[in-house]
Amino acid sequence: MSETADRVKKIVVEHLGVEADKVTEDASFIDDLGADSLDIVELVMAFEEEFGVEIPDDAAEKITTVKDAISYIDEHKG
Amino acid sequence: MFDLSGMTALVTGASGGIGSSIAQALAGQGARLALSGSNADKLEAFRASLGGDHVALPCDLSDAASVDALVPRAVEALGGRLDILVNNAGVTRDNLAMRMKDDEWDQVIRVNLEAAFRLVRAAAKPMMKARFGRVVSITSVVGTTGNPGQANYAASKAGLVGMSKALAQELASRNITVNCVAPGFIRSAMTDVLPDAQKNALLTRIPAGDLGRGEDIGAAVVYLASREAGYVTGQTLHVNGGMAMI
C-alpha cells in the first residue's frame, strides 16, 4: 500500500469515525462509509491540508471513493 | 452565564452606532475582537477607545476580493481561531422603487447581503475544523414588515434571514449556529435629529414607548454568540420594544 493511501485512510477513519478495515480503496464515502455532503467537504479540506494540494470544486465533486482521493492526490501533490 | 472569555469574534461595521455597541458588549464579556469598518481612522479611534487586545481591520465590503480576504486576515490576527462572526455592516440607499437606480439596488444588496454570504462561507471553514461557531447577522424589522422607500434594504435584510436559515441547517451538525438579530428603531445619530413630531409619531407605534439603545442589540448578540445558546439556530431575535411581534 502506498504512503498516500495510508495517510488518506487514516484521515477518513478519523473524520468519519469508521472502522479501519471498512476503508477499502473501493469504498464509497457516501454509500459505504456513511458520509454526508458536509463530511465530503471536510474530508477534502483535510486532504488539502495533509498533502498541500489544492482540490478545486469540480475535481472534488468527482472524488466519491477512497481510491479516487488517493489517485487525485498522487497525481497532483508536489 | 454568557462568558465569552477565550473566544474571538469578527464584527463588521464595528465603528458604527449599533456596531460599536455590539463590539463593546462582546468585549465586555471577554471576547477578543477583530473590528472591521470602511473608515480606517474612525475604526482605529474606536479600537483604541475599547482598550484591550483588539485589532482593527479596515475593509471595503463592496469589493468582493477585499471581503474574501477579510476572514483569513481576522483568523491570522486573532491567533488562528474565529469563534464568532457578526455581520453587522449595512448601508441604505433609500428611494421609491420607481425611482431606484440600478446602483442603489446593487450597492445595498452587495454590502448587506452578498458580503455577509462571502464572510460566512469563509468563516465556516475554521469553524467546521474547530467544531464550534456562532454566526449572528444583524437584520432589521423592515426585513419582515417592509418599509416604503426601502425595497433594496428590506430585500437585503429579508435575504439575510433566509440565508441564515439555510446555513443553520447546513452547519448545525458541526456545532455552528447561525442566527439573526432584528433591531427595531434604535437611538442613533440618525434618529437624534428627527423632528419631535416625527419622533412622537414613531413612538406611538412602539408599545415600550421608547426607542431602543445600542446596548439592547449588543446584549442580544452576546446571547446568541454564547456557548449557552448552542441549541438556538436559524432564528431571528427581534429587539424592537414590541413594535412588531412576529
Interface residues (C-beta under 8 A of the other chain):
Chain A: L38 V41 E42 M45
Chain B: K125 M128 K129 E170 L171 S173 R174
